[in-house]
């Protein structure tokens, strides 16, 4: 009964129920998930070097680079228990995301509970617990939610640092920051933020300089030691990220500034009404950030460094790239609202507080309703099987496994997914010149990019022989 009186627990549990109900038995096309799964399989099978070798072929023989040779190994390692128990089973592989999302909500509450009133902290947590975009994202086998958890666990530790605390806390903090980096390379921004924050403290707090220096060394040393161990155990494939940086141009940089400014606002929804809500929150965010620039300096440093990194990164992946920024943005907006309310005449303050409270409650209600409606529709649809797990895709995989030699090379617009399900080396080709690199070409009748359109394949002038066709795909064989 005591648990029922814990509002945080209720929010987390209800969010988890909605999240579980949202999970499908398939996955959207987009094959980052396939790379994570294959990396997890390679850990279990003890052939991580082979994975890197084969994925190098896929990444660099394709028409353009679709990702790194290897993602950081943290998330694949998280997937290994699910792979060991159920294999490539979508529902099971999505469960870790649910647990990490619950952990993120708890960390968010712990960070804010002494910086906001309990009611406001719970409102902030509920805003993210029921947000339709985040709930829907639980249906993806991707690293973003576990990364979100470790980022906020790291920020929680940084926020509560005291120069004279025991050394163990700083060693643990270094480990947490490492795990964020071990899951996504951008986790290094958390370490940079911590060191920048400590450098400022070192400059200002002269009496504590010795403790600040020692503790910073302990945290960075803990991170460095774990990085060294992981480098000895797992092959490096993240260096291929640098190849993608070559795509940065002044035009992309300029567009990214505009993109990420407006992308923050899509957290609330696509309806034009939400854009005005977002504009108001930007004003409150600026006021809150200026007011709390000393008290929450570490959060502002992380926010700024992370946003700059995203602006300089040429690849765009939508809102998932800025998940760690959203809670910080709303948190400072909360403080900005408090500042404005406190500037009102004393008699008007209760009304201002009431309007703000009801407004946030209404937004949370809309979020919860939309997320619940999506979950209900999913259950009613029997957790539909979609994307690369649907029957039409399975027919293609079955044909390739049964009718093609093991050393065949397949050309397909989602090459990592094809290799996951067929164990055939695969590349992606958007031009005719690369088709002869393969032995078979699989064309999706629905895909509009990253492949030659179905009605233009004959224009390549190659002696293609159709060997399989269903409602979604055509398989062509290229002569030896």
Residue pairs with C-beta under 8 A, 6 or more apart in sequence:
3 9
4 10
7 122
8 105
8 106
8 109
8 122
8 125
11 105
11 122
11 125
11 126
11 129
12 102
12 105
12 106
12 129
14 129
14 130
14 368
15 101
15 102
15 105
15 129
15 130
15 135
16 98
16 101
16 102
18 130
18 135
18 368
18 371
18 372
18 375
19 98
19 101
19 135
19 138
19 375
20 98
21 375
21 376
21 378
21 379
22 135
22 136
22 138
22 139
22 371
22 374
22 375
22 378
23 90
23 91
23 94
23 138
23 139
23 378
23 383
24 90
24 139
24 378
24 383
24 384
24 385
24 386
25 90
25 91
25 383
25 384
25 385
25 389
26 90
26 384
26 385
26 386
26 387
26 388
26 389
26 390
27 33
27 90
27 139
27 140
27 141
27 386
27 387
27 388
27 389
28 140
28 386
28 387
29 387
29 388
29 414
29 417
29 447
30 414
31 66
31 388
31 414
31 415
31 416
31 417
31 420
32 67
32 71
32 142
32 416
33 140
33 141
33 142
33 417
34 388
34 414
34 416
34 417
34 419
34 420
35 55
35 67
35 70
35 71
35 416
36 71
36 75
36 76
36 79
36 141
36 142
36 143
37 76
37 79
37 83
37 88
37 93
37 141
37 420
38 51
38 55
38 416
38 419
38 420
39 48
39 51
39 70
39 71
39 73
39 76
40 76
40 77
40 79
40 80
40 83
41 51
41 83
42 48
42 50
42 51
42 76
43 73
43 76
43 77
43 80
44 80
44 83
44 84
48 73
48 234
48 235
49 235
51 70
52 69
52 70
52 235
52 237
54 419
54 425
55 69
55 70
55 237
55 416
56 69
56 237
57 425
57 427
58 66
58 415
58 416
58 419
58 425
58 426
58 427
58 428
59 65
59 66
59 67
59 68
59 69
59 240
61 427
61 434
61 437
62 415
62 427
62 428
62 429
62 434
63 428
63 429
63 430
63 431
63 434
63 450
64 430
65 240
65 243
65 244
66 415
66 416
66 428
66 450
67 416
68 237
68 238
68 239
68 240
68 241
68 244
69 237
69 238
69 239
69 240
70 234
70 235
70 236
70 237
70 238
70 240
71 143
71 237
71 238
72 143
72 181
72 182
72 183
72 184
72 185
72 187
72 238
73 182
73 230
73 234
74 143
74 146
74 179
74 182
74 183
74 184
75 142
75 143
75 146
75 147
75 183
75 184
77 182
78 96
78 146
78 183
79 93
79 96
79 141
82 89
82 92
82 93
82 95
82 96
83 93
85 92
86 92
86 93
88 420
88 421
90 141
90 389
91 383
93 141
94 138
94 139
94 140
94 141
96 146
97 137
97 138
97 140
97 141
97 142
97 145
97 146
98 138
100 145
100 146
100 148
100 149
101 134
101 138
101 145
101 148
101 149
103 149
103 153
104 128
104 145
104 148
104 149
104 152
105 125
105 128
105 129
107 149
107 152
107 153
107 155
107 156
108 124
108 125
108 128
108 152
108 327
109 121
109 122
109 124
109 125
110 156
111 152
111 155
111 156
111 159
112 120
112 121
112 124
112 125
112 331
113 121
115 121
115 295
115 296
115 331
116 124
116 331
116 334
116 335
119 357
120 334
123 357
123 360
123 361
123 364
124 327
124 330
124 331
124 334
126 364
126 368
127 330
127 360
127 363
127 364
127 367
128 134
128 326
128 327
130 364
130 367
130 368
130 371
131 267
131 367
131 371
132 269
132 367
132 370
132 371
132 374
133 266
133 267
133 319
134 323
135 371
135 374
135 375
136 371
136 374
137 144
137 145
137 320
138 145
142 320
143 183
143 184
144 184
144 320
144 323
145 323
146 183
147 180
147 183
147 184
147 186
147 187
147 323
147 324
148 323
148 324
150 176
150 179
150 180
150 183
150 187
151 180
151 187
151 190
151 324
152 324
152 327
153 176
154 173
154 176
154 177
154 180
154 190
154 194
155 190
155 298
155 299
155 302
157 169
157 172
157 173
157 176
158 173
158 193
158 194
158 197
158 298
159 296
159 298
159 299
161 169
161 170
161 173
161 215
163 201
163 205
163 208
163 211
163 212
163 215
164 208
164 211
165 215
167 214
167 215
167 218
170 215
170 216
170 218
170 219
170 222
171 218
171 219
171 221
171 222
172 222
173 194
173 219
173 222
174 218
174 219
174 220
174 221
174 222
174 223
174 224
174 226
175 222
175 223
175 226
177 187
177 190
177 191
177 194
177 219
177 223
178 187
178 222
178 223
178 226
178 227
178 230
179 187
180 187
180 190
181 187
181 188
181 190
181 191
181 223
181 227
182 226
182 230
185 238
185 241
186 306
186 309
189 302
189 305
189 306
189 309
190 302
191 220
191 223
192 305
193 298
193 301
193 302
193 305
193 306
194 216
194 219
194 298
195 216
195 220
196 301
196 305
197 297
197 298
197 301
198 212
198 215
198 216
200 297
201 208
201 212
202 209
202 212
202 213
202 216
205 212
244 313
244 314
244 315
245 312
245 313
245 314
247 314
247 315
248 312
248 313
248 314
249 314
252 314
253 311
253 312
256 310
256 311
256 312
256 313
256 316
257 311
259 316
260 307
260 310
260 311
260 322
262 275
263 318
263 319
263 322
264 278
264 322
264 325
264 326
264 329
265 274
265 275
265 277
265 278
265 279
266 274
266 319
267 319
267 326
268 274
268 277
268 278
268 363
277 363
281 329
281 330
281 333
283 336
284 332
284 333
284 334
284 335
284 336
284 337
284 340
285 329
285 332
285 333
285 336
286 336
287 335
287 336
287 339
287 340
288 331
288 332
288 333
288 334
288 335
288 336
288 337
288 338
288 339
289 300
289 332
289 336
291 335
291 336
291 339
292 300
292 332
292 335
293 300
296 331
296 332
299 328
299 331
299 332
300 332
302 324
302 328
303 325
303 328
303 329
306 322
306 324
306 325
307 322
307 325
310 321
310 322
313 321
337 356
340 352
341 349
341 352
341 353
341 356
342 349
344 352
378 384
385 391
387 393
388 414
388 417
388 421
390 472
392 470
392 471
392 472
392 473
393 421
393 472
393 473
394 421
395 468
395 470
395 473
396 442
396 468
396 470
396 472
396 473
396 475
397 418
397 421
397 422
399 467
399 468
399 475
400 408
400 410
400 418
400 422
400 424
400 440
400 442
400 475
401 422
401 423
403 467
403 468
404 410
404 424
404 439
404 440
405 439
406 423
406 424
407 425
408 424
408 425
408 439
408 440
409 424
409 425
409 426
409 427
409 437
409 438
409 439
409 440
410 418
410 419
410 422
410 424
410 425
410 426
410 427
410 438
410 439
410 440
410 441
410 442
411 426
411 427
411 428
411 429
411 434
411 435
411 437
411 438
411 440
411 441
411 442
412 418
412 426
412 428
412 441
412 442
412 451
413 428
413 430
413 444
413 447
413 449
413 450
413 451
414 428
414 450
415 426
415 427
415 428
416 426
418 424
418 426
418 442
419 425
419 426
426 438
427 434
427 437
427 438
428 450
428 451
429 435
429 437
429 438
429 441
429 451
429 452
430 449
430 450
430 451
430 452
431 452
432 452
432 459
432 460
432 461
432 462
435 441
435 452
435 460
435 462
435 478
436 462
436 478
438 478
439 477
439 478
439 480
440 467
440 475
440 476
440 477
440 478
441 457
441 464
441 475
441 476
441 478
442 473
442 474
442 475
442 476
443 451
443 452
443 454
443 457
443 473
443 474
443 475
443 476
444 451
444 454
444 472
444 473
445 454
445 471
445 472
445 473
445 474
446 472
452 460
454 474
457 464
457 476
458 464
462 478
463 478
463 479
464 476
464 477
464 478
465 476
465 477
465 478
465 479
466 474
466 475
466 476
467 475
467 476
467 477
468 474
468 475
469 475
